[in-house]
Amino acid sequence: MAENKDNFEPFDFYRTGMGFSWSESSFLWRNNNEEFLKLSDYGITNQEVYRYKQLIKQRREEAKERHIIYVHRSNFFKVLAVLFLIFIFFFIVAHFNDLMRDTGWIFDILCYPVYIGLIWVMYRYVYPYIAFIIENTQEKIEEQHNYPNNGHPDGYDPRIEKYFNDLLWKLHENSSH
């Protein structure tokens, strides 16, 4: 019984498969003739479910377009981060060379491993940290745009979502028996 709960995924407005084309299967079609749950028990009609399904399709298409835009923006900021790190590297090298100008060529030869180490630290630790911040910010902005109404998408109908959740649970129970 605990195994069923572990595999169950509740309804998600942007991720749950809805079967928008003829070739895709839908969990709504599996409740043919209200075999598992009755719409009237939730105070909804078949037309309301259909309109909600179309709203979900529209919002998902909009979110997909926004996601592409956000990915391009985050890639732009990652390129800026690389350019910034290159600038910092040359800034540090220039100041270090000016500081050690009078020490001689042997000391210059010894500085090259330090430069290589600085490049490695920037590549291994600094850039991934900056990229993580950029990606995390992108995800937060996307999530805030997708769920603007107290964590719910525009057009949210709690009755229909409750029906979807319960239907998914019933289908999950029946498929595990």
C-alpha positions in Angstrom: 0.0 0.0 0.0 2.9 2.4 0.8 4.3 1.5 -2.6 1.2 3.0 -4.3 1.7 6.4 -2.6 5.3 6.5 -3.6 4.6 6.2 -7.3 1.5 8.5 -7.3 1.9 11.9 -8.8 -0.8 14.4 -8.1 -2.3 16.6 -10.8 0.0 19.5 -11.9 -1.4 22.2 -14.1 1.8 22.4 -16.3 3.2 18.8 -16.2 0.4 16.2 -16.0 -0.3 14.6 -19.3 -3.7 15.7 -20.6 -3.8 14.1 -24.1 -4.4 17.1 -26.2 -4.0 15.4 -29.6 -5.8 12.3 -30.9 -2.7 10.2 -30.6 -2.1 10.9 -26.9 -3.9 9.0 -24.2 -5.6 11.0 -21.5 -6.5 10.1 -18.0 -9.9 11.7 -18.6 -10.6 9.2 -21.4 -9.9 6.4 -19.0 -12.9 7.6 -16.9 -15.2 6.8 -19.8 -18.9 7.2 -18.9 -17.8 8.3 -15.4 -16.7 4.8 -14.6 -14.5 5.8 -11.6 -15.8 9.2 -10.6 -18.9 11.1 -11.3 -18.6 14.8 -12.4 -21.8 15.6 -10.5 -20.2 14.7 -7.2 -17.8 17.6 -7.7 -20.4 20.1 -9.0 -18.9 20.3 -12.4 -20.0 19.5 -15.9 -18.3 17.9 -18.9 -18.2 21.3 -20.7 -16.4 22.9 -17.7 -13.8 20.1 -17.7 -13.4 20.6 -21.5 -13.0 24.4 -21.2 -10.5 23.8 -18.3 -8.6 21.4 -20.5 -8.4 23.9 -23.3 -7.3 26.6 -20.8 -4.5 24.2 -19.6 -3.4 23.7 -23.2 -3.3 27.4 -23.9 -1.4 28.2 -20.7 1.1 25.4 -21.4 1.8 26.8 -24.9 2.3 30.3 -23.4 4.6 28.8 -20.7 6.6 26.9 -23.3 7.1 30.1 -25.3 8.1 32.0 -22.1 10.5 29.2 -21.2 12.3 29.5 -24.5 12.7 33.3 -23.9 13.9 32.7 -20.3 16.5 30.1 -21.5 17.8 32.6 -24.0 18.0 35.3 -21.4 19.8 33.0 -18.9 22.3 32.0 -21.6 22.9 35.7 -22.3 23.7 36.3 -18.6 25.9 33.2 -18.5 27.9 34.7 -21.5 28.1 37.9 -19.5 29.4 36.0 -16.5 32.1 34.4 -18.6 33.2 37.8 -19.9 33.2 39.2 -16.4 35.3 36.3 -15.2 37.8 36.8 -18.1 37.9 40.5 -17.2 38.6 39.7 -13.5 41.3 37.3 -14.5 43.1 39.9 -16.7 42.6 42.5 -14.0 44.2 40.3 -11.4 47.1 39.3 -13.7 47.7 42.9 -14.7 47.8 44.2 -11.1 49.9 41.2 -10.0 52.4 41.8 -12.8 52.6 45.5 -12.0 53.3 44.7 -8.3 56.0 42.2 -9.1 57.6 44.0 -12.1 61.0 44.4 -10.5 61.4 40.9 -9.2 62.9 39.4 -12.4 62.1 36.8 -15.0 62.4 33.8 -12.7 59.5 35.0 -10.6 57.5 35.5 -13.7 58.0 31.9 -14.7 56.9 30.8 -11.2 53.7 32.9 -11.6 52.3 30.9 -14.5 51.2 28.0 -12.4 49.3 30.5 -10.2 47.6 31.9 -13.3 46.6 28.3 -14.4 45.3 27.7 -10.9 43.3 30.9 -11.0 41.7 29.8 -14.3 41.0 26.4 -12.9 39.3 27.9 -9.7 37.2 30.2 -11.9 36.2 27.4 -14.2 35.6 24.7 -11.5 34.0 26.8 -8.7 33.2 30.4 -9.6 31.4 29.9 -12.9 29.2 27.0 -11.8 28.1 29.0 -8.7 27.2 32.0 -10.9 25.4 29.7 -13.4 23.5 28.1 -10.5 22.4 31.6 -9.4 21.3 32.5 -12.9 19.4 29.2 -13.4 17.7 29.4 -10.0 16.6 33.0 -10.7 15.2 31.9 -14.0 13.2 29.1 -12.4 11.9 31.4 -9.7 10.8 34.0 -12.2 9.1 31.3 -14.4 7.4 29.8 -11.4 6.2 33.2 -10.3 4.8 33.9 -13.7 3.2 30.5 -14.0 1.5 30.6 -10.6 0.7 34.2 -9.9 -2.5 33.8 -7.8 -1.2 32.5 -4.4 0.5 29.6 -6.0 -2.2 28.8 -8.5 -2.3 29.5 -12.3 -4.6 32.0 -13.9 -8.1 30.4 -14.4 -7.6 28.0 -11.5 -10.7 26.1 -10.6 -10.3 24.1 -7.3 -13.3 21.8 -8.0 -11.9 20.6 -11.3 -8.4 20.2 -9.9 -9.8 18.2 -7.0 -11.6 16.0 -9.6 -8.4 15.6 -11.5 -6.4 14.7 -8.4 -9.0 12.2 -7.2 -9.3 10.6 -10.7 -5.6 10.2 -11.0 -5.6 8.6 -7.5 -8.4 6.2 -8.5 -6.7 5.3 -11.8 -3.4 4.7 -9.9 -5.2 2.5 -7.4 -6.8 0.4 -10.1 -3.6 0.0 -12.1 -1.7 -1.2 -9.1 -4.2 -4.0 -8.2 
